[in-house]
Amino acid sequence: MDPARDAIPDQELRPLVDRLLLEQGRLDPLELLLAADLLGYEDYVAWRTGGRSDLQGVLRASPKAIAGFLEDAGVYARGQKLVAVALSHNAWGDRERPLSIGPHTELSRACTLVYAPPPERCQLDLFQDSTALLLEEEVRTALVEHRMDRARDRVARLMHHEPGHPRLGGFLRLIQTLDDVDAVGRDGRVEERWRELEGIGPLAGELLGHRARDFLGTLWAGLAECLTGRAFGPGSGDFHAAIAWTRAGRWERAREAIESEPDWLDQPVLVLVHAEACWRVRDPFGARRDWLWLCREYPSAAERAFRAPAFPDRRLADLWAAFGDLGLEDELATEDFPAWLLLEDPKAFAVIRETGDTSSDDRATAYRLLHALVSGDDTIDRRRELGEIQPILLKQFLAYRRHA
């Protein structure tokens, strides 16, 4: 076992548990692992759909550490007067079967306990908490787990029991969306399907809550398959397999789809999606390489990305802010940011791509010179050459050396 996998990333456990309880009304162990980035959604879906025999092998920490993390969460949940309820895990689809967490006993046990309010605290109206509510919950479960026959059966029962049920029309619309899956591939209605899935999103969220993610994710994945091979270019809009894969939460597939485009580095939109995909699959080197490429080739796109509140690399965002605070706008531009980063951490930021003949590119030359200088190959000739093409970077380097 890799010792690094024994360490759980630093998490603020209590706020995370509180957020899940607020959003979902209970603490599900697998939802907690997804929220804590200890389980990738792509791996979770593969397990649920039969692509993996267990979850243990894809967890982002050791089984022992994960089990301890879940136990700590359980202790906190019990302190909130929640009670542990047995939980089973079954495959999605009409062929329902039990799923295995893995051979680790403590991990398996921790993953089969969900924490929820005790019955006396649910505060449900006994006149309403009856057949209609039970059927409604069964419809939700069938939809998110893509059990088509069961969803139709439970909706039919609900229609018979309460013809005027306020959510009946919405459930029927979601079922119709599932029914349309085969027609998309057969008729090639990919753009129409794209708009349909975008339009159905709010309704799915209203009816299915956080598990709309699972309902919609499978549909977006199906659309992404239909879009495979469709080139990205002017006029194509967002209708590209990579974008659909991101909406399905399948970030590795999104990255693969982008890399299949021969000139994807010339499309800032695709570079940004590729960067996020790298970050989501825990490849910060690849993500930073993309963002710093944009600094050199499409600086305005990089600037917008760094300023976005949702930009995922907080360290890079903070360094971008520090770069701006230097007050050297007239001497250092966004294109110089990758070189300046070498002064902060050459190991973390020596990632920029080099393509084509850069012999006449002063910024590329300055980057290579500065990289050599901070890597220990510090010579008078290199300092002199850097000073001739970018004197402010030489000045920054000398200050860096004085404080090293």
C-alpha positions as CSV (number, residue, x, y, z in Angstrom):
1,M,0.0,0.0,0.0
2,D,1.3,3.4,-0.9
3,P,1.7,5.3,2.4
4,A,0.4,8.5,0.7
5,R,-3.0,6.8,0.3
6,D,-3.2,6.5,4.1
7,A,-3.7,10.3,4.4
8,I,-7.1,11.8,3.7
9,P,-6.8,15.3,2.1
10,D,-7.4,18.0,4.6
11,Q,-11.2,18.3,4.8
12,E,-13.4,20.5,6.9
13,L,-15.5,17.5,7.8
14,R,-18.3,19.2,9.8
15,P,-19.1,21.9,7.3
16,L,-19.2,19.3,4.5
17,V,-21.5,17.0,6.5
18,D,-23.7,20.0,7.4
19,R,-24.0,21.0,3.7
20,L,-25.0,17.5,2.7
21,L,-27.6,17.3,5.4
22,L,-29.0,20.7,4.4
23,E,-29.1,19.7,0.7
24,Q,-30.1,16.1,1.0
25,G,-31.8,15.7,4.4
26,R,-29.5,12.7,5.3
27,L,-25.9,11.7,5.2
28,D,-25.2,9.0,2.6
29,P,-21.6,7.6,2.8
30,L,-21.1,7.6,-1.0
31,E,-22.4,11.1,-1.4
32,L,-20.0,12.2,1.2
33,L,-17.1,10.5,-0.6
34,L,-18.1,12.2,-3.8
35,A,-18.4,15.6,-2.1
36,A,-15.0,15.2,-0.4
37,D,-13.4,14.2,-3.8
38,L,-12.4,10.9,-2.3
39,L,-14.4,9.1,-5.0
40,G,-14.6,10.2,-8.7
41,Y,-18.0,10.4,-10.2
42,E,-16.8,8.7,-13.3
43,D,-15.7,5.7,-11.2
44,Y,-18.9,5.8,-9.2
45,V,-21.0,5.6,-12.4
46,A,-18.9,2.8,-13.8
47,W,-19.5,0.8,-10.6
48,R,-23.2,1.5,-10.7
49,T,-23.6,0.4,-14.3
50,G,-21.5,-2.7,-14.1
51,G,-18.2,-1.4,-15.4
52,R,-16.4,-2.1,-12.1
53,S,-16.6,-5.1,-9.7
54,D,-16.1,-2.9,-6.6
55,L,-15.4,0.6,-5.4
56,Q,-12.4,0.0,-3.2
57,G,-9.8,0.0,-5.9
58,V,-10.7,3.5,-7.2
59,L,-11.0,5.3,-3.9
60,R,-8.5,8.2,-3.5
61,A,-7.2,7.2,-0.2
62,S,-6.6,3.8,1.5
63,P,-9.6,1.7,2.6
64,K,-8.5,2.1,6.2
65,A,-8.4,5.9,5.9
66,I,-11.7,6.1,4.1
67,A,-13.4,3.9,6.7
68,G,-12.0,6.2,9.5
69,F,-13.2,9.3,7.6
70,L,-16.7,7.8,7.3
71,E,-16.7,6.8,11.0
72,D,-15.8,10.3,12.0
73,A,-18.6,11.6,9.9
74,G,-21.0,9.1,11.6
75,V,-19.9,10.2,15.1
76,Y,-20.7,13.8,14.1
77,A,-24.0,12.8,12.6
78,R,-25.0,10.9,15.7
79,G,-24.1,14.0,17.7
80,Q,-26.8,15.8,15.6
81,K,-29.4,13.3,16.8
82,L,-29.4,11.4,13.5
83,V,-29.7,7.6,13.6
84,A,-27.9,5.0,11.5
85,V,-30.0,3.1,9.0
86,A,-28.9,0.1,6.9
87,L,-28.2,0.9,3.3
88,S,-27.8,-1.4,0.3
89,H,-26.2,-0.7,-3.0
90,N,-27.7,-2.0,-6.3
91,A,-26.8,-1.7,-9.9
92,W,-28.6,0.8,-12.0
93,G,-30.8,-0.3,-14.9
94,D,-33.6,-2.8,-15.2
95,R,-31.4,-5.7,-14.3
96,E,-31.1,-4.9,-10.6
97,R,-28.4,-6.7,-8.6
98,P,-26.4,-6.1,-5.4
99,L,-23.1,-4.4,-5.7
100,S,-19.9,-4.9,-3.7
101,I,-17.9,-2.1,-2.0
102,G,-14.8,-4.3,-1.7
103,P,-13.1,-6.8,0.5
104,H,-12.1,-4.4,3.3
105,T,-14.5,-5.2,6.2
106,E,-14.5,-1.8,8.0
107,L,-14.9,0.1,4.7
108,S,-17.8,-2.1,3.5
109,R,-19.6,-1.7,6.9
110,A,-19.1,2.1,6.9
111,C,-20.5,2.4,3.3
112,T,-23.7,0.6,4.3
113,L,-24.8,3.1,7.0
114,V,-26.8,6.2,6.1
115,Y,-27.6,8.7,8.8
116,A,-31.1,10.2,8.9
117,P,-33.6,11.8,11.3
118,P,-35.4,9.3,13.5
119,P,-39.0,8.6,12.5
120,E,-40.5,10.8,15.2
121,R,-38.6,13.8,13.9
122,C,-39.7,13.5,10.3
123,Q,-42.8,15.6,11.0
124,L,-44.8,14.1,8.2
125,D,-48.6,14.5,8.0
126,L,-50.0,11.0,8.5
127,F,-52.9,11.8,6.1
128,Q,-50.4,12.6,3.3
129,D,-47.6,10.3,4.2
130,S,-49.4,7.4,2.6
131,T,-49.6,5.6,-0.7
132,A,-49.1,8.7,-2.9
133,L,-45.9,9.7,-1.1
134,L,-44.5,6.2,-1.2
135,L,-45.3,5.9,-4.9
136,E,-43.7,9.3,-5.5
137,E,-40.5,8.2,-3.8
138,E,-40.5,5.0,-5.8
139,V,-40.9,6.9,-9.0
140,R,-37.9,9.1,-8.1
141,T,-35.7,6.1,-7.3
142,A,-36.7,4.3,-10.5
143,L,-35.9,7.4,-12.6
144,V,-32.5,8.2,-11.2
145,E,-31.5,4.6,-11.4
146,H,-32.9,4.3,-14.9
147,R,-35.3,1.4,-14.2
148,M,-37.7,2.2,-17.0
149,D,-40.3,-0.6,-16.5
150,R,-40.5,0.2,-12.8
151,A,-40.8,4.0,-13.4
152,R,-43.7,3.4,-15.8
153,D,-45.4,1.0,-13.4
154,R,-45.1,3.3,-10.4
155,V,-46.3,6.3,-12.4
156,A,-49.3,4.3,-13.6
157,R,-50.1,3.4,-10.0
158,L,-49.8,7.0,-8.9
159,M,-52.0,8.1,-11.8
160,H,-54.6,5.6,-10.7
161,H,-54.4,6.4,-7.0
162,E,-54.3,10.2,-7.4
163,P,-55.1,11.4,-11.0
164,G,-54.5,15.1,-10.0
165,H,-51.2,14.6,-8.3
166,P,-49.2,17.8,-8.8
167,R,-46.0,16.1,-9.9
168,L,-47.5,13.6,-12.2
169,G,-47.0,15.7,-15.4
170,G,-43.4,16.3,-14.5
171,F,-42.7,12.6,-14.0
172,L,-44.3,11.8,-17.3
173,R,-42.1,14.3,-19.0
174,L,-39.0,12.8,-17.5
175,I,-40.1,9.3,-18.6
176,Q,-40.6,10.7,-22.1
177,T,-37.0,12.1,-22.1
178,L,-35.8,8.6,-21.2
179,D,-37.9,7.1,-24.0
180,D,-36.3,9.4,-26.5
181,V,-32.8,8.0,-26.0
182,D,-32.9,5.5,-28.9
183,A,-34.5,8.0,-31.3
184,V,-31.6,10.4,-30.9
185,G,-29.0,8.0,-32.3
186,R,-31.4,6.6,-34.9
187,D,-32.6,10.0,-36.3
188,G,-29.4,12.1,-35.6
189,R,-31.4,14.7,-33.7
190,V,-28.4,15.7,-31.6
191,E,-28.9,19.4,-31.5
192,E,-32.6,19.0,-30.7
193,R,-31.7,16.5,-28.0
194,W,-29.1,18.9,-26.6
195,R,-31.7,21.6,-26.1
196,E,-34.2,19.1,-24.7
197,L,-31.7,18.1,-22.0
198,E,-30.9,21.7,-21.2
199,G,-34.6,22.4,-20.9
200,I,-35.4,19.4,-18.7
201,G,-32.6,20.3,-16.2
202,P,-34.7,22.6,-13.9
203,L,-37.6,20.1,-13.8
204,A,-35.3,17.2,-13.0
205,G,-33.8,19.3,-10.2
206,E,-37.2,20.2,-8.8
207,L,-38.5,16.6,-8.9
208,L,-35.3,14.6,-8.1
209,G,-33.2,16.9,-6.0
210,H,-29.5,16.2,-6.0
211,R,-30.0,12.9,-7.8
212,A,-31.0,14.8,-10.9
213,R,-27.2,14.5,-11.5
214,D,-27.6,10.7,-12.0
215,F,-30.7,11.0,-14.1
216,L,-29.3,13.7,-16.4
217,G,-25.7,12.4,-16.4
218,T,-26.6,9.1,-18.1
219,L,-28.6,11.0,-20.7
220,W,-25.8,13.5,-21.4
221,A,-23.4,10.5,-21.7
222,G,-25.7,9.0,-24.3
223,L,-25.7,12.2,-26.3
224,A,-21.9,12.5,-26.1
225,E,-21.6,9.1,-27.7
226,C,-23.8,10.3,-30.6
227,L,-21.6,13.3,-31.0
228,T,-18.4,11.3,-31.2
229,G,-16.4,12.3,-34.3
230,R,-18.2,15.7,-34.8
231,A,-15.6,18.3,-35.3
232,F,-15.5,21.5,-33.2
233,G,-15.4,24.7,-35.2
234,P,-17.1,28.0,-36.1
235,G,-20.9,27.6,-36.0
236,S,-20.8,24.3,-34.1
237,G,-21.6,26.1,-30.8
238,D,-21.4,23.9,-27.7
239,F,-22.5,20.8,-29.7
240,H,-19.4,18.8,-29.1
241,A,-18.9,15.5,-27.4
242,A,-16.4,16.9,-24.9
243,I,-18.9,19.5,-23.6
244,A,-21.6,16.8,-23.3
245,W,-19.2,14.6,-21.4
246,T,-18.5,17.3,-18.9
247,R,-22.3,17.7,-18.3
248,A,-22.4,13.9,-17.7
249,G,-19.6,14.3,-15.1
250,R,-17.3,12.1,-17.2
251,W,-14.1,14.2,-17.2
252,E,-11.7,11.6,-18.5
253,R,-13.9,11.0,-21.6
254,A,-14.1,14.8,-22.1
255,R,-10.4,15.0,-22.1
256,E,-10.1,12.2,-24.6
257,A,-12.7,13.8,-26.9
258,I,-10.8,17.1,-26.9
259,E,-7.4,15.4,-27.6
260,S,-9.0,13.7,-30.6
261,E,-9.4,17.2,-32.2
262,P,-6.2,17.8,-34.3
263,D,-6.1,21.6,-33.6
264,W,-7.7,21.8,-30.2
265,L,-4.9,24.0,-28.8
266,D,-6.1,26.7,-31.3
267,Q,-9.6,26.7,-29.6
268,P,-9.5,28.5,-26.3
269,V,-12.9,27.0,-25.3
270,L,-11.6,23.5,-25.7
271,V,-8.3,24.3,-23.9
272,L,-10.3,25.6,-20.9
273,V,-12.5,22.5,-20.9
274,H,-9.4,20.3,-21.2
275,A,-7.8,22.2,-18.3
276,E,-10.8,21.6,-16.1
277,A,-11.0,18.0,-17.1
278,C,-7.3,17.6,-16.1
279,W,-8.0,19.2,-12.8
280,R,-11.1,17.1,-12.1
281,V,-9.1,13.9,-12.7
282,R,-6.3,15.1,-10.4
283,D,-3.8,16.0,-13.0
284,P,-2.8,19.5,-11.9
285,F,0.3,19.4,-14.1
286,G,-1.9,19.0,-17.2
287,A,-4.3,21.7,-16.1
288,R,-1.6,24.3,-15.4
289,R,0.0,23.5,-18.7
290,D,-3.3,24.4,-20.4
291,W,-3.8,27.6,-18.4
292,L,-0.3,28.8,-19.0
293,W,-0.6,28.0,-22.7
294,L,-3.5,30.3,-22.8
295,C,-1.4,33.0,-21.1
296,R,1.0,32.9,-24.0
297,E,-1.4,32.3,-26.9
298,Y,-4.8,33.7,-25.8
299,P,-4.1,36.0,-22.9
300,S,-7.6,37.4,-22.6
301,A,-9.0,33.9,-22.2
302,A,-6.5,33.2,-19.5
303,E,-7.3,36.5,-17.7
304,R,-11.1,35.7,-17.7
305,A,-10.4,32.2,-16.3
306,F,-8.1,33.4,-13.5
307,R,-10.7,36.0,-12.4
308,A,-13.6,33.6,-12.4
309,P,-14.9,32.9,-8.8
310,A,-15.2,29.2,-9.7
311,F,-11.6,28.9,-11.0
312,P,-10.4,25.6,-9.3
313,D,-6.7,26.2,-8.7
314,R,-6.7,28.6,-5.8
315,R,-3.0,28.7,-5.6
316,L,-2.6,29.8,-9.2
317,A,-5.5,32.3,-8.8
318,D,-3.7,33.8,-5.7
319,L,-0.4,34.0,-7.6
320,W,-2.2,35.7,-10.5
321,A,-3.5,38.3,-8.0
322,A,0.0,38.8,-6.6
323,F,1.3,39.2,-10.2
324,G,-1.2,42.0,-10.7
325,D,-0.3,43.6,-7.4
326,L,3.4,44.1,-8.6
327,G,2.3,47.3,-10.3
328,L,4.4,46.4,-13.4
329,E,1.6,46.4,-16.0
330,D,3.7,48.5,-18.3
331,E,6.6,46.1,-18.1
332,L,5.0,42.6,-17.5
333,A,2.0,41.4,-19.5
334,T,-0.1,38.3,-19.1
335,E,2.2,36.6,-21.6
336,D,5.0,37.0,-19.0
337,F,3.1,35.3,-16.2
338,P,4.3,31.8,-16.9
339,A,8.0,33.0,-16.6
340,W,7.3,35.0,-13.4
341,L,5.7,31.8,-11.9
342,L,9.1,30.1,-12.1
343,L,10.3,32.5,-9.4
344,E,7.6,31.2,-7.1
345,D,7.8,27.5,-7.7
346,P,9.8,26.2,-10.7
347,K,8.8,22.6,-10.0
348,A,5.1,23.3,-9.9
349,F,5.0,25.7,-12.9
350,A,7.7,24.6,-15.3
351,V,4.9,23.1,-17.4
352,I,4.4,25.4,-20.4
353,R,4.1,23.8,-23.9
354,E,6.6,24.6,-26.5
355,T,5.4,24.2,-30.1
356,G,7.0,25.1,-33.4
357,D,10.1,27.3,-33.9
358,T,10.3,29.6,-30.9
359,S,13.9,30.7,-31.6
360,S,12.7,34.3,-32.5
361,D,10.1,34.5,-29.7
362,D,11.6,36.7,-26.9
363,R,9.1,35.5,-24.3
364,A,9.8,31.9,-25.0
365,T,13.5,32.6,-24.9
366,A,13.1,34.5,-21.6
367,Y,11.1,31.6,-20.2
368,R,13.8,29.1,-21.1
369,L,16.6,31.4,-19.7
370,L,14.7,32.0,-16.4
371,H,14.0,28.3,-16.1
372,A,17.7,27.5,-16.4
373,L,18.6,30.2,-13.9
374,V,16.2,29.1,-11.2
375,S,17.1,25.4,-11.8
376,G,20.7,26.1,-10.8
377,D,22.3,26.7,-14.2
378,D,23.1,30.3,-13.2
379,T,25.7,31.9,-15.5
380,I,26.7,35.4,-16.4
381,D,25.9,34.8,-20.0
382,R,22.3,33.7,-19.2
383,R,21.8,36.7,-17.0
384,R,23.1,39.1,-19.6
385,E,20.8,37.5,-22.3
386,L,17.8,37.7,-20.1
387,G,18.5,41.3,-19.2
388,E,18.7,42.2,-22.9
389,I,15.3,40.8,-23.8
390,Q,13.3,41.2,-20.5
391,P,15.2,43.3,-17.9
392,I,12.3,43.3,-15.4
393,L,12.4,39.5,-15.2
394,L,16.2,39.7,-14.5
395,K,15.5,42.2,-11.8
396,Q,12.8,39.9,-10.3
397,F,15.2,37.0,-10.5
398,L,18.0,38.9,-8.7
399,A,15.6,39.9,-5.9
400,Y,14.5,36.2,-5.7
401,R,18.1,35.1,-5.3
402,R,18.8,37.7,-2.6
403,H,15.8,36.4,-0.5
404,A,16.3,32.7,-1.3
